[in-house]
Amino acid sequence: MSKSSSKVVYVCKECGKESLKWLGKCPECNQWNTFGEMTLNTTRASSLRPAGPQALPQELSQVELEAKARRAIPLEEFNRVLGGGLVAGSLVLISGDPGIGKSTLLLQAAASIADERHRVVYVTGEETAQQIKLRAQRLRLEGEGLFIMAETDIDAVIEQAEQAKPALVIIDSIQTVYIPGGESAAGSVSQVRDCTMRMMQWAKTHGVPVFISGHVTKEGAIAGPKVLEHIVDVVLYLEGEPFSAYRLLRCVKNRFGSTNEVGVFEMKEEGMVEVANPSLAFLSQRGAETVGSAVVPVIEGSRPLLVEIQALTTINSFGQPRRTANGVDFNRLLLVTAVLSRRVGLKLGNQDIIVNVAGGLKVGEPAADLGIALAIASSYKDAEVMPQTAAVGEVGLSGELRPAPQMDRRLAEAARLGFKKCIIPKTGAKVNAPKDMEIIIAGTLREAVYKGVKGGGL
């Protein structure tokens, strides 16, 4: 008879870092008061191993692939982020702030697959079946083939899933389910991790894709999904500004596809509606001539998008001037501001600078540097950027402009939405520009500001 041995460790609820002693601040993610006690029981951990014969090593050249294609979800934006559809036996984690729309999106995806005469098991630990029915009525979903299970016992969930033989299993949310006889409460780090391991083993064994949802709170009272990212196959984040109708489904980990894809949805009364033309949606509220505004063609995953970058400069009467970045990298904002001050000659030392990306989109690529610089210069000079003009390029510390990849696709997207001009770096001048677009060449940031902002001279 094997003896049960256990030890106590402390696990960060934000990033999953383990420590033998409690720490006030996590050295990995720099968050405070996130370490929780977790008891590791070797006997209980070994019980997670599925019953059956042990797997034998196989030579890779002799491994046969099963003829199972991806199962497409009738939501194009969802399929784009997943890499083309659901892979059999995959475990997908979708995370986001409470109330962002995770349950709504998952219910719509479940109903769309059930409409194709496939069984879907939707496990809810936060709501009753009647509450799910009310949401389905609001979303105008029939629900045939969609089986709702209000259960929090992970063993009961697996048992019912094996009997139903579904094409998809959804657990909403992973923080509410638990393993009976566990030493900690549902929602703790150990319970969340062990339940996820159980579902991963079941999904791999039966070849059924599984969706699990998880949410985080600022207080860290509930174990966040960070501790699960190394277990699951795909990690999706549903993002959006609190007062914006747009939601962005972003992929940060994908064992079966690209991690750079983003899906755009709009939250309406009938649920999550796909945005077929994100560029037009992000620019819909932009005026013809706006001070402190520049349009940049960026690449998100496999498609180009046009985003509006806004900037506001104002004199700081006292104290240290502030730099605020919303939707752009803060360090890139500091870099562009420094180059504008030193290489272009703008006196920004006493200016508060606020930069924002309209629509709630987050732009991380350096190709947006030129757009940020033009928006700041436009606000500082109180002059509009040249009408119907886009800009793309990376800014170097010496004031030079560097080209961005996939320039042809960026220009084609800008021309499709009616932009007649585009400022690009001199080194990237050899491009196949659309017929109706004028290419403005600039070798330095000073030259780009001169040509791109009304009033020209500095």
SVG drawing of the C-alpha trace seen along z (x, -y; Angstrom):
<svg xmlns="http://www.w3.org/2000/svg" viewBox="-37 -77 58 79">
<polyline fill="none" stroke="black" stroke-width="0.4" points="0.0,0.0 1.5,-3.3 1.8,-6.0 0.4,-9.4 2.9,-12.3 2.1,-15.9 3.9,-19.2 2.7,-22.8 3.8,-25.3 2.6,-28.8 1.4,-29.6 0.9,-33.0 -2.7,-33.4 -1.7,-35.7 1.2,-33.9 1.4,-30.5 4.9,-30.9 5.5,-28.5 7.4,-29.3 8.3,-27.3 7.4,-30.3 4.8,-33.0 5.9,-36.2 4.2,-39.5 5.2,-40.4 5.6,-38.0 9.1,-38.2 7.7,-37.0 4.7,-39.3 5.4,-42.0 1.9,-41.7 1.2,-42.1 -0.7,-39.6 -1.2,-37.0 0.4,-34.0 -2.0,-31.4 -1.3,-28.2 -1.6,-24.9 -1.1,-21.4 0.5,-18.9 -0.7,-15.4 1.3,-12.8 -1.4,-10.1 -4.2,-12.4 -2.0,-13.7 -1.4,-10.1 -5.1,-9.5 -5.3,-12.0 -3.7,-9.4 -6.4,-7.8 -7.0,-4.1 -5.9,-1.8 -2.7,-0.5 0.4,-2.7 1.4,-4.5 4.3,-2.9 7.0,-5.0 6.5,-5.2 8.9,-6.2 7.8,-9.5 8.0,-8.3 5.5,-5.4 2.9,-7.6 -0.3,-7.7 -2.4,-10.8 -6.2,-10.4 -8.3,-11.6 -10.1,-14.2 -10.2,-17.7 -10.8,-20.8 -14.4,-21.4 -15.3,-24.8 -17.4,-27.1 -20.1,-29.0 -18.5,-32.2 -15.8,-33.4 -14.0,-35.7 -13.9,-32.8 -12.5,-30.5 -9.8,-33.0 -8.5,-33.2 -8.5,-29.5 -6.5,-29.0 -9.3,-27.6 -11.5,-25.7 -11.5,-23.3 -9.0,-20.5 -10.2,-17.2 -9.1,-16.7 -8.0,-20.3 -8.4,-22.2 -9.2,-25.9 -9.1,-28.5 -11.1,-31.7 -10.4,-34.4 -11.4,-37.9 -12.8,-40.3 -16.2,-39.6 -19.0,-40.8 -16.9,-41.2 -19.1,-38.7 -17.4,-35.3 -20.6,-33.3 -22.5,-35.0 -19.9,-34.2 -19.5,-30.6 -23.3,-30.1 -23.5,-31.4 -20.7,-29.2 -22.3,-26.2 -25.7,-26.9 -24.1,-27.3 -22.4,-23.9 -25.6,-22.3 -27.5,-23.8 -25.4,-21.5 -26.8,-18.5 -23.9,-17.9 -24.4,-17.4 -22.9,-20.0 -22.7,-19.8 -22.7,-23.2 -21.8,-22.9 -22.6,-25.9 -21.6,-26.3 -22.6,-29.9 -26.2,-29.9 -29.2,-27.6 -30.6,-26.0 -33.5,-28.5 -31.1,-31.4 -29.3,-30.0 -32.7,-29.6 -33.5,-33.3 -30.2,-34.3 -30.8,-32.0 -34.1,-33.6 -32.5,-37.1 -30.0,-35.9 -32.7,-34.2 -31.1,-30.8 -33.3,-27.7 -31.0,-25.3 -31.8,-22.0 -28.9,-19.6 -27.5,-21.9 -27.6,-20.1 -27.4,-22.3 -25.9,-20.8 -25.9,-22.8 -23.2,-20.9 -20.0,-21.7 -18.7,-18.1 -16.0,-17.5 -16.5,-13.7 -20.2,-14.0 -19.4,-16.3 -17.1,-13.7 -19.5,-10.9 -22.4,-12.7 -20.1,-13.8 -19.0,-10.2 -22.7,-9.1 -23.7,-12.0 -20.9,-11.5 -20.8,-15.2 -18.9,-17.0 -18.0,-19.8 -18.0,-20.4 -18.0,-23.8 -17.3,-24.5 -18.4,-27.9 -16.5,-28.6 -13.5,-26.5 -13.4,-28.4 -16.8,-26.9 -16.1,-23.2 -14.3,-21.0 -12.9,-17.5 -14.8,-15.8 -12.7,-15.1 -10.2,-17.8 -8.4,-19.6 -9.3,-23.0 -12.4,-24.9 -13.6,-25.4 -11.8,-28.2 -8.5,-27.7 -5.3,-27.2 -5.1,-23.5 -8.7,-22.8 -8.6,-24.9 -5.4,-23.2 -6.5,-19.6 -9.9,-20.1 -8.2,-21.4 -5.9,-18.4 -8.9,-16.0 -10.6,-17.7 -7.4,-17.7 -6.9,-14.0 -10.5,-13.3 -10.4,-15.5 -7.2,-13.8 -8.6,-10.3 -12.0,-10.8 -10.9,-13.3 -13.5,-15.8 -12.6,-19.6 -13.3,-21.3 -13.8,-25.0 -13.2,-26.3 -13.7,-29.9 -12.1,-31.7 -12.1,-35.2 -9.8,-37.3 -10.5,-40.0 -8.2,-42.8 -8.4,-41.6 -7.0,-38.2 -9.7,-36.4 -10.2,-33.8 -7.4,-31.8 -6.7,-33.4 -6.3,-31.6 -2.6,-32.3 -1.9,-29.1 -3.6,-27.2 -1.9,-28.6 0.9,-25.9 -1.7,-23.1 -4.2,-24.1 -3.6,-24.0 -5.1,-27.4 -5.4,-30.6 -7.8,-33.3 -8.4,-36.6 -11.6,-38.6 -10.8,-42.3 -12.7,-45.5 -13.1,-48.9 -15.8,-49.1 -17.9,-51.7 -17.1,-50.4 -19.4,-48.0 -16.4,-46.4 -14.8,-43.2 -11.5,-41.8 -10.9,-38.1 -7.1,-37.8 -5.0,-34.6 -1.9,-34.5 -1.1,-30.7 -2.1,-28.3 -0.4,-24.9 -2.3,-24.5 -2.0,-27.9 -0.9,-31.5 -0.8,-33.4 -1.2,-36.8 -4.8,-36.6 -7.5,-38.8 -11.3,-38.6 -13.5,-41.7 -17.0,-41.5 -19.6,-44.1 -21.8,-43.6 -25.4,-44.2 -28.8,-43.3 -28.8,-40.1 -25.3,-39.1 -21.9,-39.2 -22.1,-40.3 -19.1,-39.8 -17.6,-42.9 -17.0,-42.1 -15.0,-45.3 -13.1,-46.3 -11.2,-49.1 -14.4,-50.9 -15.8,-50.3 -12.7,-51.8 -12.8,-54.9 -16.6,-55.4 -16.5,-58.2 -13.5,-60.0 -14.1,-63.4 -12.7,-64.6 -10.2,-67.0 -9.2,-66.3 -6.4,-67.9 -4.2,-65.4 -5.4,-62.4 -3.5,-60.1 -4.5,-56.9 -2.1,-53.9 -2.5,-50.6 -1.4,-47.9 -1.2,-44.1 -3.2,-42.0 -2.5,-38.4 -3.2,-37.7 -5.1,-40.8 -4.5,-44.6 -6.5,-47.0 -6.8,-50.8 -6.7,-52.3 -7.0,-55.9 -4.3,-57.1 -5.3,-60.2 -2.9,-62.5 -3.4,-65.5 -0.7,-67.8 -1.3,-70.5 1.1,-72.7 1.8,-71.4 1.8,-74.4 3.3,-72.7 5.0,-69.3 6.5,-66.7 4.9,-66.5 2.8,-63.3 2.9,-60.7 -0.3,-58.6 -0.6,-55.7 -3.9,-53.9 -3.6,-51.2 0.0,-51.8 3.2,-50.7 4.2,-53.2 7.9,-52.8 7.3,-53.4 5.5,-56.6 8.5,-57.8 10.8,-56.9 8.7,-58.8 8.4,-61.8 12.2,-61.9 12.9,-61.8 10.3,-64.5 12.0,-66.8 15.6,-66.1 15.6,-65.4 12.5,-67.4 12.7,-70.3 9.3,-70.2 9.5,-71.6 7.6,-68.9 9.5,-69.2 6.7,-71.1 3.8,-69.3 1.5,-66.6 1.1,-64.0 -1.9,-61.7 -2.1,-59.1 -5.1,-56.9 -6.1,-54.3 -9.7,-54.7 -12.0,-51.7 -10.2,-50.0 -7.7,-48.2 -4.1,-47.6 -1.3,-48.3 2.0,-46.8 4.0,-46.9 6.7,-49.6 5.0,-50.4 2.7,-52.7 5.5,-55.0 5.1,-57.4 1.4,-57.7 2.0,-58.4 4.5,-61.1 2.2,-62.8 -0.7,-62.8 1.5,-64.4 3.0,-67.0 -0.5,-67.8 -1.8,-68.4 1.2,-70.4 1.0,-72.7 -2.8,-72.8 -2.9,-71.8 -4.5,-68.9 -2.7,-66.0 -3.1,-66.2 -6.6,-65.0 -7.0,-61.4 -3.5,-60.6 -2.3,-57.5 1.2,-56.9 3.3,-53.8 6.9,-53.4 9.2,-52.8 11.0,-55.6 14.7,-55.2 16.6,-57.1 18.5,-59.2 15.3,-60.3 15.4,-58.0 12.3,-56.1 12.4,-52.4 10.0,-50.3 7.4,-48.0 6.7,-44.4 3.8,-43.7 3.7,-47.2 1.7,-46.4 -1.2,-44.9 -1.2,-47.9 -1.5,-50.3 -4.2,-48.3 -6.3,-48.4 -5.9,-52.1 -6.8,-52.7 -9.9,-50.5 -11.2,-52.8 -10.7,-55.9 -7.2,-57.2 -5.5,-58.9 -2.0,-59.4 0.3,-57.5 3.6,-58.5 6.2,-55.7 9.9,-55.5 12.4,-56.2 14.0,-52.8 10.6,-51.2 9.7,-53.2 9.8,-50.2 6.2,-49.1 3.3,-48.2 1.0,-51.1 -2.6,-51.1 -3.4,-53.2 -5.3,-55.9 -2.9,-56.4 0.0,-58.9 3.1,-57.7 4.9,-60.3 8.5,-59.4 10.2,-60.6 13.7,-59.7 13.5,-61.2 10.8,-62.0 11.4,-65.8 10.7,-65.4 7.6,-63.3 6.2,-65.9 6.9,-68.7 5.1,-66.8 2.3,-65.3 1.1,-68.1 -0.6,-71.2 1.6,-74.3 4.7,-72.4 7.6,-74.2 8.4,-73.8"/>
</svg>
